[in-house]
């Protein structure tokens, strides 16, 4: 089939690579978000998908909005059979959805209908799911509600951050997306409507959502730290300044610290929660680089009456 691939971040690149490598399909063009400011100089930088497509010598379309008539006209000229999508980042209007013969097929990083929305992997970690996966589905105008072509499952490991899990799903999902394109082409796949039961939503995690509640159980604190890593990053306050908490380890045998109370040992830092303590492993003070929590504690010299939060 002739394909137009839509995607933007690094997590979409494995799927683009899988489709480029396929001997059954032609990726005629790529659709991605416009160049965005990045780095200290805030210079405009092309998306990871755009960079990969340009390396492969492919046409790259960067509409500010996919309803723009120039973009729609070019898409009609290309006349794709199908448009596979991975984390494109913009809503597709009906005028765009109607152009490819087989529609737009999205790779979503959850087992639908669970975790519909922008942050399915983060919510799976926050919820303590033991199993998640990826789904390919036909895009409709509803939120991730279209019929499903196929799924692949992935276990959530006890120490997974959302970044760890998303990286594995990106590669597992790339094979699923390529297989879905194969099945659509030869007619062996038909999308199946999602069940009405089991729908959960996964809205974007905001910075304010990532603040650590030290009165919560240690298990919850650990999930917030892992689920918000690498973005937006779990955080707390210490002496009025924001302190990013990058990794912790629950310590079920230590119950002597009240919620939010820190304690520094010779080579470790601990903090109380609503259940038992956690060890702070890596932190990032405001305006500084990430560092081992023990090194941070030696520098700030935590006092006896101080608290986090």
Buried (B, 14 or more C-beta within 10 A) or exposed (E): BBBBBBBBBBBBBBBBBBBBEBEEBEBBBBBBBBEEEEEEEEEEBBBBBBBBBEEEEBBBBBBEEBBBEEBBEBBEEBEBBBBBBBBBBBEBBEBBBEBBEBBBBBBBBBBBBBBBBBBBBBBBBBBEBEEBBBBBBBBBEEBBBBEBBBBBEBEBEEEBBBBBBBBBBBBBBBBBBBBBBBBBBEEEBEBEEBEEEEBBBBEEBEEEBBBBBBBBBBBBBBBBBBBBBEEBBBBBBBEEEBBBBBBBBBBEEBEEBBBBBBBBEEEBBBBBBBBBBBBBBBBBBEEEEEBBBBEBBBEBEBEEEBBBB
